[in-house]
Amino acid sequence: MTNTKGSMVVVPLSKYKLVFLGDQSVGKTSIIIRFMFDIVNQIKPTVGIDFISKTLYYKDRTIRLQLWDTAGQERFRSLIPSYIKDSAVAVVFYDVEGVIIYLRSKIIILSLNKLIEDVRLERGNDVIIFIVANKIDLENSYNY
């Protein structure tokens, strides 16, 4: 880039640390691999942390992104604060399917509790109550 006097102006390299956070298997590594290499691949769980950098060129600027891919397993949680330190961006992931299942299970539990309460009001302790988890064979056909 040149200034108005025709002299060369050096634009400093901009560096940004991005830390990717979230539970195990929410897709952190998959998103990074897609961004870096434009491929979709089966990914093994990250152990500890992985680091990769990418240099981008935008107009007259050079931007270096440092992508820190953290492990989602509970045993690595204590390391997270040290990875967040000095980060410019924190990308926090969650699994939408997991949230839907969690919320649905909360609703189901409330519904079951209401039904059990209704049975107890009518029959007291003179009845045995079974709770059946049905349709287990349809595990991949949830309707969200």
N, CA, C and O atoms as a GROMACS GRO file, in nm:
protein
  576
    1MET      N    1   0.085  -0.118   0.000
    1MET     CA    2   0.000   0.000   0.000
    1MET      C    3   0.089   0.124   0.000
    1MET      O    4   0.196   0.123   0.062
    2THR      N    5   0.048   0.227  -0.067
    2THR     CA    6   0.127   0.350  -0.072
    2THR      C    7   0.047   0.464  -0.011
    2THR      O    8  -0.076   0.465  -0.014
    3ASN      N    9   0.121   0.561   0.045
    3ASN     CA   10   0.053   0.678   0.100
    3ASN      C   11   0.041   0.784  -0.009
    3ASN      O   12   0.075   0.757  -0.124
    4THR      N   13  -0.005   0.904   0.026
    4THR     CA   14  -0.027   1.009  -0.074
    4THR      C   15   0.103   1.060  -0.134
    4THR      O   16   0.101   1.118  -0.242
    5LYS      N   17   0.217   1.038  -0.068
    5LYS     CA   18   0.347   1.081  -0.120
    5LYS      C   19   0.412   0.972  -0.204
    5LYS      O   20   0.524   0.990  -0.253
    6GLY      N   21   0.345   0.860  -0.222
    6GLY     CA   22   0.398   0.753  -0.303
    6GLY      C   23   0.490   0.659  -0.228
    6GLY      O   24   0.545   0.566  -0.287
    7SER      N   25   0.508   0.682  -0.099
    7SER     CA   26   0.593   0.594  -0.018
    7SER      C   27   0.516   0.469   0.021
    7SER      O   28   0.394   0.470   0.037
    8MET      N   29   0.590   0.362   0.035
    8MET     CA   30   0.530   0.235   0.075
    8MET      C   31   0.493   0.240   0.223
    8MET      O   32   0.575   0.279   0.307
    9VAL      N   33   0.371   0.202   0.255
    9VAL     CA   34   0.324   0.196   0.394
    9VAL      C   35   0.314   0.050   0.432
    9VAL      O   36   0.251  -0.030   0.363
   10VAL      N   37   0.377   0.016   0.544
   10VAL     CA   38   0.372  -0.122   0.591
   10VAL      C   39   0.252  -0.137   0.684
   10VAL      O   40   0.242  -0.069   0.786
   11VAL      N   41   0.163  -0.225   0.647
   11VAL     CA   42   0.046  -0.252   0.730
   11VAL      C   43   0.082  -0.370   0.820
   11VAL      O   44   0.116  -0.477   0.771
   12PRO      N   45   0.076  -0.349   0.951
   12PRO     CA   46   0.116  -0.457   1.041
   12PRO      C   47   0.024  -0.579   1.030
   12PRO      O   48  -0.094  -0.569   0.997
   13LEU      N   49   0.082  -0.692   1.059
   13LEU     CA   50   0.007  -0.818   1.061
   13LEU      C   51  -0.088  -0.815   1.180
   13LEU      O   52  -0.046  -0.787   1.292
   14SER      N   53  -0.213  -0.843   1.156
   14SER     CA   54  -0.310  -0.852   1.264
   14SER      C   55  -0.323  -0.998   1.305
   14SER      O   56  -0.345  -1.085   1.220
   15LYS      N   57  -0.309  -1.025   1.435
   15LYS     CA   58  -0.323  -1.162   1.486
   15LYS      C   59  -0.443  -1.169   1.578
   15LYS      O   60  -0.465  -1.081   1.662
   16TYR      N   61  -0.521  -1.275   1.563
   16TYR     CA   62  -0.638  -1.296   1.647
   16TYR      C   63  -0.640  -1.440   1.695
   16TYR      O   64  -0.632  -1.533   1.615
   17LYS      N   65  -0.650  -1.456   1.824
   17LYS     CA   66  -0.661  -1.590   1.884
   17LYS      C   67  -0.809  -1.622   1.901
   17LYS      O   68  -0.882  -1.549   1.968
   18LEU      N   69  -0.852  -1.734   1.840
   18LEU     CA   70  -0.989  -1.781   1.852
   18LEU      C   71  -0.985  -1.912   1.929
   18LEU      O   72  -0.915  -2.005   1.889
   19VAL      N   73  -1.059  -1.920   2.037
   19VAL     CA   74  -1.065  -2.044   2.114
   19VAL      C   75  -1.203  -2.106   2.095
   19VAL      O   76  -1.305  -2.039   2.109
   20PHE      N   77  -1.204  -2.234   2.062
   20PHE     CA   78  -1.328  -2.308   2.035
   20PHE      C   79  -1.360  -2.392   2.157
   20PHE      O   80  -1.281  -2.477   2.198
   21LEU      N   81  -1.478  -2.368   2.217
   21LEU     CA   82  -1.517  -2.431   2.343
   21LEU      C   83  -1.649  -2.505   2.327
   21LEU      O   84  -1.732  -2.471   2.244
   22GLY      N   85  -1.666  -2.609   2.410
   22GLY     CA   86  -1.792  -2.682   2.410
   22GLY      C   87  -1.771  -2.825   2.454
   22GLY      O   88  -1.657  -2.872   2.465
   23ASP      N   89  -1.880  -2.892   2.480
   23ASP     CA   90  -1.874  -3.031   2.523
   23ASP      C   91  -1.816  -3.119   2.413
   23ASP      O   92  -1.800  -3.077   2.299
   24GLN      N   93  -1.787  -3.241   2.451
   24GLN     CA   94  -1.736  -3.339   2.357
   24GLN      C   95  -1.840  -3.367   2.248
   24GLN      O   96  -1.959  -3.374   2.277
   25SER      N   97  -1.795  -3.382   2.126
   25SER     CA   98  -1.879  -3.421   2.011
   25SER      C   99  -1.983  -3.318   1.970
   25SER      O  100  -2.088  -3.354   1.915
   26VAL      N  101  -1.957  -3.190   1.995
   26VAL     CA  102  -2.050  -3.088   1.948
   26VAL      C  103  -2.012  -3.032   1.813
   26VAL      O  104  -2.087  -2.955   1.754
   27GLY      N  105  -1.894  -3.070   1.761
   27GLY     CA  106  -1.856  -3.030   1.627
   27GLY      C  107  -1.748  -2.924   1.616
   27GLY      O  108  -1.729  -2.867   1.508
   28LYS      N  109  -1.676  -2.896   1.724
   28LYS     CA  110  -1.572  -2.793   1.720
   28LYS      C  111  -1.466  -2.824   1.614
   28LYS      O  112  -1.438  -2.741   1.527
   29THR      N  113  -1.408  -2.942   1.623
   29THR     CA  114  -1.302  -2.980   1.529
   29THR      C  115  -1.354  -2.988   1.387
   29THR      O  116  -1.284  -2.948   1.294
   30SER      N  117  -1.474  -3.037   1.368
   30SER     CA  118  -1.533  -3.047   1.234
   30SER      C  119  -1.545  -2.910   1.168
   30SER      O  120  -1.515  -2.895   1.049
   31ILE      N  121  -1.588  -2.811   1.243
   31ILE     CA  122  -1.601  -2.675   1.190
   31ILE      C  123  -1.464  -2.619   1.153
   31ILE      O  124  -1.448  -2.556   1.048
   32ILE      N  125  -1.365  -2.641   1.240
   32ILE     CA  126  -1.229  -2.593   1.212
   32ILE      C  127  -1.173  -2.657   1.086
   32ILE      O  128  -1.119  -2.589   0.999
   33ILE      N  129  -1.186  -2.789   1.075
   33ILE     CA  130  -1.136  -2.861   0.957
   33ILE      C  131  -1.206  -2.813   0.830
   33ILE      O  132  -1.143  -2.798   0.726
   34ARG      N  133  -1.335  -2.789   0.839
   34ARG     CA  134  -1.410  -2.738   0.723
   34ARG      C  135  -1.360  -2.600   0.683
   34ARG      O  136  -1.341  -2.573   0.564
   35PHE      N  137  -1.338  -2.513   0.781
   35PHE     CA  138  -1.289  -2.378   0.754
   35PHE      C  139  -1.148  -2.379   0.696
   35PHE      O  140  -1.118  -2.306   0.602
   36MET      N  141  -1.062  -2.462   0.753
   36MET     CA  142  -0.921  -2.465   0.712
   36MET      C  143  -0.900  -2.532   0.576
   36MET      O  144  -0.826  -2.482   0.492
   37PHE      N  145  -0.965  -2.645   0.555
   37PHE     CA  146  -0.935  -2.728   0.439
   37PHE      C  147  -1.054  -2.755   0.347
   37PHE      O  148  -1.040  -2.822   0.245
   38ASP      N  149  -1.172  -2.702   0.384
   38ASP     CA  150  -1.295  -2.721   0.308
   38ASP      C  151  -1.326  -2.869   0.284
   38ASP      O  152  -1.366  -2.908   0.175
   39ILE      N  153  -1.306  -2.948   0.388
   39ILE     CA  154  -1.342  -3.090   0.379
   39ILE      C  155  -1.428  -3.128   0.499
   39ILE      O  156  -1.420  -3.068   0.606
   40VAL      N  157  -1.510  -3.228   0.477
   40VAL     CA  158  -1.591  -3.286   0.584
   40VAL      C  159  -1.534  -3.425   0.606
   40VAL      O  160  -1.521  -3.503   0.512
   41ASN      N  161  -1.502  -3.454   0.730
   41ASN     CA  162  -1.434  -3.580   0.758
   41ASN      C  163  -1.478  -3.631   0.895
   41ASN      O  164  -1.522  -3.554   0.980
   42GLN      N  165  -1.465  -3.760   0.915
   42GLN     CA  166  -1.486  -3.817   1.047
   42GLN      C  167  -1.371  -3.773   1.136
   42GLN      O  168  -1.255  -3.783   1.096
   43ILE      N  169  -1.402  -3.724   1.252
   43ILE     CA  170  -1.302  -3.666   1.340
   43ILE      C  171  -1.289  -3.750   1.466
   43ILE      O  172  -1.388  -3.799   1.520
   44LYS      N  173  -1.166  -3.766   1.512
   44LYS     CA  174  -1.143  -3.831   1.641
   44LYS      C  175  -1.148  -3.723   1.749
   44LYS      O  176  -1.117  -3.607   1.721
   45PRO      N  177  -1.187  -3.759   1.871
   45PRO     CA  178  -1.193  -3.660   1.978
   45PRO      C  179  -1.058  -3.592   2.002
   45PRO      O  180  -0.952  -3.656   1.996
   46THR      N  181  -1.063  -3.463   2.027
   46THR     CA  182  -0.943  -3.387   2.059
   46THR      C  183  -0.897  -3.424   2.199
   46THR      O  184  -0.978  -3.433   2.292
   47VAL      N  185  -0.768  -3.444   2.214
   47VAL     CA  186  -0.710  -3.473   2.346
   47VAL      C  187  -0.632  -3.350   2.388
   47VAL      O  188  -0.535  -3.312   2.322
   48GLY      N  189  -0.673  -3.288   2.498
   48GLY     CA  190  -0.607  -3.166   2.544
   48GLY      C  191  -0.646  -3.048   2.457
   48GLY      O  192  -0.754  -2.991   2.472
   49ILE      N  193  -0.557  -3.014   2.364
   49ILE     CA  194  -0.585  -2.901   2.274
   49ILE      C  195  -0.509  -2.921   2.144
   49ILE      O  196  -0.401  -2.980   2.142
   50ASP      N  197  -0.566  -2.872   2.036
   50ASP     CA  198  -0.497  -2.866   1.907
   50ASP      C  199  -0.491  -2.719   1.867
   50ASP      O  200  -0.579  -2.640   1.902
   51PHE      N  201  -0.388  -2.684   1.796
   51PHE     CA  202  -0.366  -2.546   1.754
   51PHE      C  203  -0.336  -2.545   1.605
   51PHE      O  204  -0.258  -2.627   1.556
   52ILE      N  205  -0.396  -2.453   1.534
   52ILE     CA  206  -0.369  -2.439   1.391
   52ILE      C  207  -0.386  -2.291   1.356
   52ILE      O  208  -0.468  -2.221   1.416
   53SER      N  209  -0.308  -2.245   1.261
   53SER     CA  210  -0.324  -2.104   1.222
   53SER      C  211  -0.351  -2.093   1.073
   53SER      O  212  -0.314  -2.179   0.993
   54LYS      N  213  -0.416  -1.984   1.039
   54LYS     CA  214  -0.450  -1.958   0.898
   54LYS      C  215  -0.427  -1.810   0.871
   54LYS      O  216  -0.467  -1.725   0.950
   55THR      N  217  -0.364  -1.782   0.760
   55THR     CA  218  -0.340  -1.644   0.720
   55THR      C  219  -0.439  -1.607   0.611
   55THR      O  220  -0.453  -1.678   0.511
   56LEU      N  221  -0.506  -1.496   0.632
   56LEU     CA  222  -0.603  -1.445   0.536
   56LEU      C  223  -0.554  -1.310   0.483
   56LEU      O  224  -0.485  -1.237   0.553
   57TYR      N  225  -0.590  -1.280   0.361
   57TYR     CA  226  -0.554  -1.152   0.301
   57TYR      C  227  -0.682  -1.081   0.264
   57TYR      O  228  -0.765  -1.132   0.189
   58TYR      N  229  -0.698  -0.961   0.319
   58TYR     CA  230  -0.818  -0.883   0.293
   58TYR      C  231  -0.776  -0.741   0.255
   58TYR      O  232  -0.719  -0.668   0.336
   59LYS      N  233  -0.804  -0.704   0.132
   59LYS     CA  234  -0.761  -0.575   0.077
   59LYS      C  235  -0.611  -0.561   0.098
   59LYS      O  236  -0.533  -0.639   0.043
   60ASP      N  237  -0.569  -0.463   0.177
   60ASP     CA  238  -0.426  -0.442   0.199
   60ASP      C  239  -0.379  -0.499   0.333
   60ASP      O  240  -0.270  -0.466   0.381
   61ARG      N  241  -0.461  -0.582   0.393
   61ARG     CA  242  -0.428  -0.632   0.527
   61ARG      C  243  -0.398  -0.781   0.524
   61ARG      O  244  -0.453  -0.857   0.446
   62THR      N  245  -0.308  -0.818   0.614
   62THR     CA  246  -0.278  -0.959   0.636
   62THR      C  247  -0.327  -0.993   0.776
   62THR      O  248  -0.291  -0.928   0.874
   63ILE      N  249  -0.410  -1.095   0.785
   63ILE     CA  250  -0.471  -1.134   0.913
   63ILE      C  251  -0.433  -1.278   0.942
   63ILE      O  252  -0.454  -1.367   0.860
   64ARG      N  253  -0.378  -1.300   1.059
   64ARG     CA  254  -0.346  -1.437   1.100
   64ARG      C  255  -0.443  -1.478   1.211
   64ARG      O  256  -0.451  -1.414   1.315
   65LEU      N  257  -0.514  -1.585   1.184
   65LEU     CA  258  -0.605  -1.642   1.283
   65LEU      C  259  -0.536  -1.760   1.350
   65LEU      O  260  -0.485  -1.849   1.281
   66GLN      N  261  -0.536  -1.761   1.481
   66GLN     CA  262  -0.486  -1.875   1.558
   66GLN      C  263  -0.607  -1.946   1.616
   66GLN      O  264  -0.677  -1.891   1.701
   67LEU      N  265  -0.633  -2.067   1.570
   67LEU     CA  266  -0.751  -2.142   1.612
   67LEU      C  267  -0.710  -2.245   1.716
   67LEU      O  268  -0.628  -2.333   1.689
   68TRP      N  269  -0.765  -2.233   1.834
   68TRP     CA  270  -0.735  -2.323   1.946
   68TRP      C  271  -0.855  -2.415   1.966
   68TRP      O  272  -0.962  -2.370   2.008
   69ASP      N  273  -0.837  -2.540   1.936
   69ASP     CA  274  -0.944  -2.641   1.943
   69ASP      C  275  -0.930  -2.716   2.076
   69ASP      O  276  -0.838  -2.796   2.094
   70THR      N  277  -1.022  -2.690   2.167
   70THR     CA  278  -1.013  -2.750   2.301
   70THR      C  279  -1.087  -2.884   2.306
   70THR      O  280  -1.181  -2.909   2.230
   71ALA      N  281  -1.041  -2.967   2.397
   71ALA     CA  282  -1.108  -3.096   2.420
   71ALA      C  283  -1.236  -3.071   2.498
   71ALA      O  284  -1.240  -2.985   2.586
   72GLY      N  285  -1.339  -3.146   2.468
   72GLY     CA  286  -1.466  -3.128   2.536
   72GLY      C  287  -1.487  -3.218   2.655
   72GLY      O  288  -1.583  -3.202   2.730
   73GLN      N  289  -1.396  -3.314   2.675
   73GLN     CA  290  -1.413  -3.408   2.786
   73GLN      C  291  -1.397  -3.335   2.920
   73GLN      O  292  -1.319  -3.241   2.933
   74GLU      N  293  -1.472  -3.381   3.017
   74GLU     CA  294  -1.474  -3.320   3.150
   74GLU      C  295  -1.334  -3.314   3.211
   74GLU      O  296  -1.302  -3.216   3.280
   75ARG      N  297  -1.252  -3.414   3.189
   75ARG     CA  298  -1.120  -3.419   3.253
   75ARG      C  299  -1.028  -3.307   3.207
   75ARG      O  300  -0.926  -3.282   3.271
   76PHE      N  301  -1.060  -3.241   3.097
   76PHE     CA  302  -0.978  -3.131   3.047
   76PHE      C  303  -1.036  -2.993   3.082
   76PHE      O  304  -0.978  -2.891   3.045
   77ARG      N  305  -1.149  -2.989   3.152
   77ARG     CA  306  -1.216  -2.862   3.184
   77ARG      C  307  -1.126  -2.764   3.259
   77ARG      O  308  -1.132  -2.644   3.235
   78SER      N  309  -1.043  -2.815   3.348
   78SER     CA  310  -0.959  -2.727   3.430
   78SER      C  311  -0.855  -2.652   3.346
   78SER      O  312  -0.801  -2.551   3.392
   79LEU      N  313  -0.828  -2.697   3.225
   79LEU     CA  314  -0.730  -2.632   3.138
   79LEU      C  315  -0.790  -2.515   3.059
   79LEU      O  316  -0.716  -2.431   3.008
   80ILE      N  317  -0.920  -2.510   3.049
   80ILE     CA  318  -0.988  -2.412   2.964
   80ILE      C  319  -0.949  -2.267   2.996
   80ILE      O  320  -0.920  -2.192   2.903
   81PRO      N  321  -0.948  -2.224   3.123
   81PRO     CA  322  -0.913  -2.084   3.150
   81PRO      C  323  -0.779  -2.041   3.091
   81PRO      O  324  -0.765  -1.928   3.044
   82SER      N  325  -0.680  -2.129   3.094
   82SER     CA  326  -0.550  -2.092   3.038
   82SER      C  327  -0.556  -2.076   2.886
   82SER      O  328  -0.477  -2.000   2.830
   83TYR      N  329  -0.646  -2.146   2.819
   83TYR     CA  330  -0.660  -2.133   2.674
   83TYR      C  331  -0.738  -2.007   2.638
   83TYR      O  332  -0.715  -1.947   2.533
   84ILE      N  333  -0.831  -1.969   2.723
   84ILE     CA  334  -0.913  -1.850   2.698
   84ILE      C  335  -0.829  -1.723   2.712
   84ILE      O  336  -0.855  -1.623   2.646
   85LYS      N  337  -0.728  -1.729   2.799
   85LYS     CA  338  -0.642  -1.614   2.824
   85LYS      C  339  -0.587  -1.560   2.692
   85LYS      O  340  -0.541  -1.637   2.607
   86ASP      N  341  -0.593  -1.431   2.675
   86ASP     CA  342  -0.543  -1.361   2.556
   86ASP      C  343  -0.621  -1.391   2.428
   86ASP      O  344  -0.574  -1.356   2.320
   87SER      N  345  -0.736  -1.452   2.437
   87SER     CA  346  -0.813  -1.478   2.315
   87SER      C  347  -0.891  -1.354   2.274
   87SER      O  348  -0.938  -1.278   2.359
   88ALA      N  349  -0.904  -1.336   2.145
   88ALA     CA  350  -0.984  -1.226   2.092
   88ALA      C  351  -1.128  -1.270   2.070
   88ALA      O  352  -1.221  -1.190   2.077
   89VAL      N  353  -1.144  -1.399   2.045
   89VAL     CA  354  -1.276  -1.454   2.015
   89VAL      C  355  -1.292  -1.588   2.085
   89VAL      O  356  -1.201  -1.671   2.082
   90ALA      N  357  -1.405  -1.609   2.148
   90ALA     CA  358  -1.441  -1.740   2.204
   90ALA      C  359  -1.562  -1.790   2.127
   90ALA      O  360  -1.666  -1.724   2.124
   91VAL      N  361  -1.549  -1.906   2.066
   91VAL     CA  362  -1.658  -1.965   1.989
   91VAL      C  363  -1.711  -2.081   2.073
   91VAL      O  364  -1.644  -2.183   2.088
   92VAL      N  365  -1.830  -2.065   2.128
   92VAL     CA  366  -1.888  -2.163   2.219
   92VAL      C  367  -1.991  -2.245   2.143
   92VAL      O  368  -2.085  -2.191   2.084
   93PHE      N  369  -1.973  -2.376   2.146
   93PHE     CA  370  -2.058  -2.469   2.071
   93PHE      C  371  -2.152  -2.544   2.164
   93PHE      O  372  -2.120  -2.569   2.280
   94TYR      N  373  -2.267  -2.580   2.112
   94TYR     CA  374  -2.354  -2.678   2.178
   94TYR      C  375  -2.423  -2.758   2.069
   94TYR      O  376  -2.432  -2.715   1.954
   95ASP      N  377  -2.470  -2.873   2.107
   95ASP     CA  378  -2.536  -2.963   2.014
   95ASP      C  379  -2.686  -2.938   2.022
   95ASP      O  380  -2.748  -2.964   2.125
   96VAL      N  381  -2.745  -2.889   1.914
   96VAL     CA  382  -2.888  -2.858   1.912
   96VAL      C  383  -2.970  -2.982   1.945
   96VAL      O  384  -3.067  -2.974   2.022
   97GLU      N  385  -2.932  -3.095   1.889
   97GLU     CA  386  -3.005  -3.219   1.916
   97GLU      C  387  -3.002  -3.251   2.066
   97GLU      O  388  -3.103  -3.294   2.122
   98GLY      N  389  -2.888  -3.230   2.129
   98GLY     CA  390  -2.877  -3.254   2.272
   98GLY      C  391  -2.969  -3.164   2.353
   98GLY      O  392  -3.030  -3.208   2.450
   99VAL      N  393  -2.979  -3.038   2.311
   99VAL     CA  394  -3.067  -2.944   2.381
   99VAL      C  395  -3.212  -2.987   2.364
   99VAL      O  396  -3.290  -2.985   2.460
  100ILE      N  397  -3.249  -3.024   2.243
  100ILE     CA  398  -3.387  -3.067   2.217
  100ILE      C  399  -3.420  -3.190   2.301
  100ILE      O  400  -3.527  -3.197   2.363
  101ILE      N  401  -3.329  -3.286   2.303
  101ILE     CA  402  -3.351  -3.406   2.383
  101ILE      C  403  -3.362  -3.370   2.531
  101ILE      O  404  -3.448  -3.423   2.602
  102TYR      N  405  -3.274  -3.281   2.578
  102TYR     CA  406  -3.277  -3.239   2.718
  102TYR      C  407  -3.410  -3.172   2.752
  102TYR      O  408  -3.474  -3.208   2.851
  103LEU      N  409  -3.450  -3.076   2.670
  103LEU     CA  410  -3.576  -3.006   2.697
  103LEU      C  411  -3.695  -3.101   2.690
  103LEU      O  412  -3.786  -3.095   2.772
  104ARG      N  413  -3.693  -3.188   2.589
  104ARG     CA  414  -3.801  -3.286   2.576
  104ARG      C  415  -3.805  -3.376   2.700
  104ARG      O  416  -3.913  -3.407   2.750
  105SER      N  417  -3.688  -3.419   2.749
  105SER     CA  418  -3.686  -3.507   2.866
  105SER      C  419  -3.740  -3.434   2.989
  105SER      O  420  -3.807  -3.496   3.072
  106LYS      N  421  -3.712  -3.304   3.002
  106LYS     CA  422  -3.768  -3.227   3.114
  106LYS      C  423  -3.920  -3.225   3.106
  106LYS      O  424  -3.989  -3.242   3.207
  107ILE      N  425  -3.973  -3.205   2.986
  107ILE     CA  426  -4.118  -3.203   2.966
  107ILE      C  427  -4.177  -3.341   2.995
  107ILE      O  428  -4.281  -3.353   3.060
  108ILE      N  429  -4.110  -3.445   2.948
  108ILE     CA  430  -4.156  -3.582   2.972
  108ILE      C  431  -4.158  -3.612   3.121
  108ILE      O  432  -4.254  -3.671   3.171
  109ILE      N  433  -4.053  -3.573   3.192
  109ILE     CA  434  -4.048  -3.598   3.337
  109ILE      C  435  -4.161  -3.525   3.407
  109ILE      O  436  -4.225  -3.581   3.496
  110LEU      N  437  -4.187  -3.400   3.369
  110LEU     CA  438  -4.299  -3.327   3.429
  110LEU      C  439  -4.431  -3.398   3.401
  110LEU      O  440  -4.516  -3.409   3.489
  111SER      N  441  -4.448  -3.444   3.278
  111SER     CA  442  -4.570  -3.515   3.241
  111SER      C  443  -4.584  -3.646   3.319
  111SER      O  444  -4.692  -3.677   3.369
  112LEU      N  445  -4.474  -3.722   3.330
  112LEU     CA  446  -4.477  -3.847   3.406
  112LEU      C  447  -4.510  -3.821   3.552
  112LEU      O  448  -4.591  -3.892   3.612
  113ASN      N  449  -4.448  -3.719   3.609
  113ASN     CA  450  -4.476  -3.686   3.750
  113ASN      C  451  -4.623  -3.653   3.771
  113ASN      O  452  -4.682  -3.692   3.871
  114LYS      N  453  -4.682  -3.580   3.676
  114LYS     CA  454  -4.824  -3.546   3.686
  114LYS      C  455  -4.911  -3.672   3.678
  114LYS      O  456  -5.005  -3.687   3.756
  115LEU      N  457  -4.878  -3.762   3.585
  115LEU     CA  458  -4.955  -3.887   3.573
  115LEU      C  459  -4.941  -3.972   3.699
  115LEU      O  460  -5.040  -4.028   3.748
  116ILE      N  461  -4.820  -3.983   3.751
  116ILE     CA  462  -4.798  -4.060   3.874
  116ILE      C  463  -4.874  -3.998   3.991
  116ILE      O  464  -4.933  -4.068   4.072
  117GLU      N  465  -4.871  -3.866   3.998
  117GLU     CA  466  -4.945  -3.796   4.103
  117GLU      C  467  -5.095  -3.824   4.092
  117GLU      O  468  -5.161  -3.848   4.193
  118ASP      N  469  -5.148  -3.822   3.970
  118ASP     CA  470  -5.290  -3.852   3.948
  118ASP      C  471  -5.324  -3.994   3.993
  118ASP      O  472  -5.427  -4.017   4.057
  119VAL      N  473  -5.236  -4.090   3.958
  119VAL     CA  474  -5.259  -4.229   4.000
  119VAL      C  475  -5.257  -4.239   4.152
  119VAL      O  476  -5.343  -4.304   4.211
  120ARG      N  477  -5.159  -4.175   4.216
  120ARG     CA  478  -5.148  -4.181   4.362
  120ARG      C  479  -5.268  -4.116   4.431
  120ARG      O  480  -5.315  -4.164   4.535
  121LEU      N  481  -5.319  -4.007   4.373
  121LEU     CA  482  -5.436  -3.943   4.432
  121LEU      C  483  -5.557  -4.036   4.428
  121LEU      O  484  -5.636  -4.039   4.522
  122GLU      N  485  -5.572  -4.109   4.320
  122GLU     CA  486  -5.685  -4.201   4.306
  122GLU      C  487  -5.666  -4.331   4.383
  122GLU      O  488  -5.762  -4.382   4.442
  123ARG      N  489  -5.545  -4.386   4.383
  123ARG     CA  490  -5.523  -4.521   4.436
  123ARG      C  491  -5.431  -4.527   4.557
  123ARG      O  492  -5.416  -4.632   4.618
  124GLY      N  493  -5.368  -4.414   4.591
  124GLY     CA  494  -5.275  -4.417   4.704
  124GLY      C  495  -5.157  -4.508   4.673
  124GLY      O  496  -5.105  -4.511   4.562
  125ASN      N  497  -5.116  -4.585   4.778
  125ASN     CA  498  -5.005  -4.679   4.760
  125ASN      C  499  -5.053  -4.820   4.728
  125ASN      O  500  -4.975  -4.915   4.735
  126ASP      N  501  -5.181  -4.833   4.693
  126ASP     CA  502  -5.237  -4.965   4.662
  126ASP      C  503  -5.214  -5.006   4.518
  126ASP      O  504  -5.278  -5.100   4.470
  127VAL      N  505  -5.128  -4.941   4.450
  127VAL     CA  506  -5.105  -4.970   4.309
  127VAL      C  507  -4.955  -4.971   4.282
  127VAL      O  508  -4.880  -4.893   4.341
  128ILE      N  509  -4.912  -5.058   4.192
  128ILE     CA  510  -4.773  -5.059   4.147
  128ILE      C  511  -4.768  -4.983   4.016
  128ILE      O  512  -4.850  -5.004   3.927
  129ILE      N  513  -4.671  -4.895   4.005
  129ILE     CA  514  -4.658  -4.813   3.885
  129ILE      C  515  -4.533  -4.856   3.809
  129ILE      O  516  -4.424  -4.862   3.866
  130PHE      N  517  -4.549  -4.886   3.681
  130PHE     CA  518  -4.437  -4.916   3.591
  130PHE      C  519  -4.418  -4.796   3.498
  130PHE      O  520  -4.515  -4.737   3.451
  131ILE      N  521  -4.296  -4.764   3.474
  131ILE     CA  522  -4.266  -4.661   3.374
  131ILE      C  523  -4.194  -4.731   3.261
  131ILE      O  524  -4.092  -4.796   3.283
  132VAL      N  525  -4.246  -4.719   3.140
  132VAL     CA  526  -4.192  -4.789   3.024
  132VAL      C  527  -4.136  -4.688   2.924
  132VAL      O  528  -4.206  -4.598   2.879
  133ALA      N  529  -4.010  -4.706   2.890
  133ALA     CA  530  -3.949  -4.628   2.782
  133ALA      C  531  -3.973  -4.707   2.654
  133ALA      O  532  -3.913  -4.812   2.634
  134ASN      N  533  -4.058  -4.657   2.569
  134ASN     CA  534  -4.100  -4.729   2.450
  134ASN      C  535  -4.035  -4.672   2.324
  134ASN      O  536  -3.982  -4.561   2.326
  135LYS      N  537  -4.040  -4.747   2.216
  135LYS     CA  538  -3.990  -4.709   2.084
  135LYS      C  539  -3.838  -4.697   2.080
  135LYS      O  540  -3.785  -4.622   1.998
  136ILE      N  541  -3.769  -4.769   2.165
  136ILE     CA  542  -3.623  -4.766   2.167
  136ILE      C  543  -3.564  -4.812   2.034
  136ILE      O  544  -3.453  -4.773   1.998
  137ASP      N  545  -3.639  -4.894   1.961
  137ASP     CA  546  -3.592  -4.943   1.831
  137ASP      C  547  -3.596  -4.836   1.723
  137ASP      O  548  -3.544  -4.857   1.614
  138LEU      N  549  -3.655  -4.723   1.752
  138LEU     CA  550  -3.665  -4.614   1.655
  138LEU      C  551  -3.568  -4.501   1.688
  138LEU      O  552  -3.600  -4.384   1.665
  139GLU      N  553  -3.451  -4.535   1.741
  139GLU     CA  554  -3.358  -4.437   1.795
  139GLU      C  555  -3.318  -4.326   1.698
  139GLU      O  556  -3.289  -4.215   1.742
  140ASN      N  557  -3.315  -4.351   1.569
  140ASN     CA  558  -3.272  -4.249   1.474
  140ASN      C  559  -3.386  -4.183   1.398
  140ASN      O  560  -3.363  -4.117   1.297
  141SER      N  561  -3.507  -4.200   1.446
  141SER     CA  562  -3.619  -4.140   1.373
  141SER      C  563  -3.695  -4.040   1.459
  141SER      O  564  -3.817  -4.027   1.448
  142TYR      N  565  -3.622  -3.969   1.546
  142TYR     CA  566  -3.687  -3.868   1.628
  142TYR      C  567  -3.742  -3.758   1.537
  142TYR      O  568  -3.682  -3.723   1.436
  143ASN      N  569  -3.856  -3.707   1.575
  143ASN     CA  570  -3.921  -3.602   1.499
  143ASN      C  571  -3.905  -3.471   1.574
  143ASN      O  572  -3.975  -3.448   1.673
  144TYR      N  573  -3.816  -3.386   1.531
  144TYR     CA  574  -3.793  -3.260   1.601
  144TYR      C  575  -3.880  -3.156   1.541
  144TYR      O  576  -3.878  -3.041   1.584
   0.00000   0.00000   0.00000
